[in-house]
C-alpha cells in the first residue's frame, strides 16, 4: 500500500497554511478615510508623503520616492542615475525578469553574472569577470532578503565610476552589518506587489541617501516635474510612475504590523534550517556573517535529487504539495539570459542590445554561462514561500515530516 499522498497515501497535513495577504479592519478603515477625503492622488493627499518618510526611516535612508511598482522603481533609479545609452548594467542570472527589463527600458544593456551557490545572491567574483569599460552600474538582488556582499561590490566599483543600485524588492528589514538594505549603494528599490510582505497589491519605493539623486528620481517618477515647480513645467524625461493615496494608506498599515511578522518568519527560518539541514539531500541557505538580519521572503532549499533516489526536482515539489505543504515551488525555472525575448532580442524600441558589442562581438545572450544559476533553475532550488513560514510550530514540523517521508519512500515515485 502506498505511503506517499501523491500515490494515494494519507497526506502529512490536511489543514491549510496561513493565507496571504494578511489584513484586518485597519486597512479597510485607512482606505475608507482616503476615499471619504476625496484626495486620492499623491499631489492632493498626505499618505504618499507619509509613506515616503516612514519607509525611508525604517530602511535607514534619508529619502524615499514612492512609485507604482518595484519594476518602475528600478527603472526610475537607473534613469535618475544618469546612465548613458548602451551602458552595461551587471545583474544576477538568477532573479525575476524585471532586473533585466528595467535596464533595457533605460536604454541600457543587461550583463549577467552568476550567483553564490549557498545563498543564490550575486557573486562578486563572477561580477568581476564581466566588468568592462562600458560597465556603468551593478544591480545586486537581495534574493529572499539575503544581503549581497556589498563591501565586495564597492571594491569592484571604486575608481571605475560604477554606481550600485540595489534591487531590495524582497529585503524589507534585512540588514548588512547592522544597517538596513537599500541605501548602502546609490539607491535601492523595494516592491509592494501582492506577493510581498508589505503589500497593497502593487506599488514600490526607492530609497537613497543622496539628495541630488533623490530629487532626480522624484522628477522621473512624476512626469519630469521638479519639486516645487509648476505642474505643467517638465525639466526632464519622466513618466507617471506615481503611487496612489489609496495604496499608500494600505502600505502604511502593513508597515505597522511588519516587525512582528518579520520576527515570526525569522524564527521559522531558524527552526527549519536546524531541522531540514539534518536530512541528507537538503541544504538550507547559510547567512554570511555580514548578514545581521534577513527578511526571509522565502526559504530556498538546495535539493539534491541523487539523495532522493534520482527524483527530479519537479516531482519532489509535486510530492511536497500532495503532502499538504503548499505553496512550495521551484522558483525561477529559467536563468534570465535564457529568456526567449533576450535570445531573440525581441525588445521593441529598446534595441541597444541589437548592436552592442560585448566580448569582441555583438552581444549574444546564448553565450552567457552561469552554472550555479542554471543548476538552481533546473534541479536544485525549492522555495518554501512566506505562507509556510507564518505557520505555527506544528506547521513547521509538518514540512520536516513531509520531506523525510518523501525521502524514505521515494521508490514509490521511481519509474
Phi, psi and omega in degrees: 000134183294143176259326181287139182298324182294343177253011177108357178284178181279128180296151174299321186228133176251339180280140177289154174281165181307143180276162177228141004278163174268128180203165175210198184295342180297319176295317180300314181293323179295317178293320180300320179297320179292315180303313183290337179287337184076002181253089187263341181260153185296335181290335183259331190259190184239349187292318180296316179299318179295319178298316182301315181285320182293315182290319177301316179298318179298325182267016177061038180238158179278325188231145174228137179232107182289148181218173185284342180195169173295324180295315179290331175296320177293316180297315179299323179297316180294319179295318181291336178287347175079028180292141179280159176302135180086001178295140178272137177235121182274126180229158178287151178284336182253094183191174173288150187300335182300335177299332178264320184294328178294330176290313179301317182287355173255016182062029177255183182235113177287135177236137191253136174240159183278173182246162180291136185291341181263338184237343184066017174258164189309131182263120185299324180296323177289323177301315183301327183290338185249006175289134176229182177292346179265357181292123181247338183207154170240133180241087176290139176252119179277074188299132181063006182097359179282120182293140171284157177288091186289327179298319180296320179291321178299321178296322179290325183281331186302132177079358181250358183071022181267130176263155177244122177241116185278130167270093183256028187298345178240018193237033178296114179093352175293152184229143173244111182052042175087357180242138184290158186283166172115311182250020177284327172264205177297321182196169176212147182246142178235158181240146173240027179296167194299333180275351188279159185293330173243114192218149167229026184090310174216171177131162178199176178202148174250138173237151181198159171255359184263113186295318179297316177300314182301320178296315179295319181294317177299325178292316179300317181294331187248052172062022178082011178286160174256151179299124180083356180278171178295146186301324183257026172248127186235123188260347179204167175292128177212180178225171173272087179252025188286151172270147179272160177297325180297315178295316181299322180298318179293316182298322179298320177293317178300322179296326180298324183265000190295319186301319180293319180290324177300312180299323180294317179293322180296319177294319179297318179297319178297316180298311182293323179300317180294320184279314186288328181293345177278352180267124179299128179099357179234127174235148180245157179300137175256115182293130175297160181301328182288343181275094184275351173199148179225138181284338183050064174300326170203167176251114182267108176280148171258109187263132178252104182304326184298325179287349178247035176068026181081011181295120181298154181306314183300321180288326175298318181293319176300320179293320177299313180299320179296330178281003178093009180267086184231137000265127168239134179209180190269009177067220179279123183267352182221126171303145187303322182291351175263002178294143186303319185295332177278318179298323180266356183053044179271076191237015178059223183283351180274069199254021178305326184288350179284343182227353185292135181262131180215129181067030175088001179206173177302133187302134179230114185291345174292343181281341183288139179227112178234087191298326179294315178297319180295320178293319178301316182292315190277318192224351196243308191284127174233120185264130168259111190282172188301329178304318181292324182285348177267000180286162175284186184300320181296320178296323177291320178297326179296324177299313180297315180299321181293317180296315179298319181297317180294320180295317183291335185239026184297340180297335178296339184256000180283150179074000000 
